Amino acid sequence: MSHDALTDIFNREYFEQNKDKYNRCIDVPIGIILCDLDELKYNNDNFGHERGDLLIIETAKLLNRYPPNM
């Protein structure tokens, strides 16, 4: 599976499988964004995992909406 089931964004497996292809086709460096959501555990514990999932989904949407300029 190359997409995260919750957010439908590419996951690490996708990049591992495709990094050589990108290195051959694109003449710019590729980066991966890693995020840590502050207070995610607090939200899960106090408001339920559905709320935590919503925070993750909305964060993924924001990251996809504003890709870096290249």
C-alpha positions as CSV (number, residue, x, y, z in Angstrom):
1,M,0.0,0.0,0.0
2,S,1.6,3.3,-1.1
3,H,-1.0,5.6,0.4
4,D,-2.0,6.2,4.0
5,A,-5.5,4.8,4.5
6,L,-6.6,7.7,6.7
7,T,-5.3,10.7,4.8
8,D,-4.8,9.2,1.3
9,I,-1.4,10.9,1.0
10,F,1.7,9.1,-0.1
11,N,3.5,7.2,2.7
12,R,7.1,6.1,3.2
13,E,6.6,2.9,1.3
14,Y,5.7,4.9,-1.8
15,F,8.9,7.0,-1.6
16,E,11.0,3.9,-1.0
17,Q,9.6,2.2,-4.1
18,N,9.8,5.3,-6.3
19,K,12.9,7.2,-5.2
20,D,15.2,5.9,-7.9
21,K,12.6,6.7,-10.6
22,Y,12.3,10.3,-9.3
23,N,16.1,10.7,-9.1
24,R,16.4,9.8,-12.8
25,C,13.5,11.9,-14.0
26,I,13.7,15.1,-11.9
27,D,16.8,17.3,-11.8
28,V,15.9,18.8,-8.3
29,P,16.3,17.3,-4.8
30,I,13.3,15.6,-3.3
31,G,12.4,16.1,0.3
32,I,10.0,14.4,2.7
33,I,8.0,16.3,5.3
34,L,7.7,14.8,8.7
35,C,5.2,16.3,11.1
36,D,4.5,15.9,14.8
37,L,1.1,17.2,15.9
38,D,1.3,18.8,19.3
39,E,-1.3,17.5,21.8
40,L,-2.5,14.7,19.5
41,K,-2.4,12.2,22.3
42,Y,-4.2,14.7,24.6
43,N,-7.0,15.1,22.0
44,N,-7.2,11.3,21.5
45,D,-7.4,10.6,25.2
46,N,-9.8,13.4,26.1
47,F,-12.0,13.7,23.0
48,G,-11.7,10.3,21.3
49,H,-9.8,8.9,18.4
50,E,-12.3,10.2,15.9
51,R,-11.3,13.8,16.9
52,G,-7.6,12.8,16.6
53,D,-8.2,11.3,13.2
54,L,-9.9,14.5,12.1
55,L,-6.8,16.6,13.2
56,I,-4.6,14.3,11.2
57,I,-6.8,14.5,8.1
58,E,-7.1,18.2,8.2
59,T,-3.4,18.6,8.6
60,A,-2.8,16.4,5.6
61,K,-5.2,18.6,3.6
62,L,-3.3,21.7,4.5
63,L,0.0,20.2,3.5
64,N,-1.4,19.1,0.2
65,R,-3.0,22.5,-0.4
66,Y,0.3,24.5,-0.1
67,P,3.1,22.6,-1.8
68,P,6.5,24.2,-1.9
69,N,7.3,26.4,-4.9
70,M,9.8,24.8,-7.2
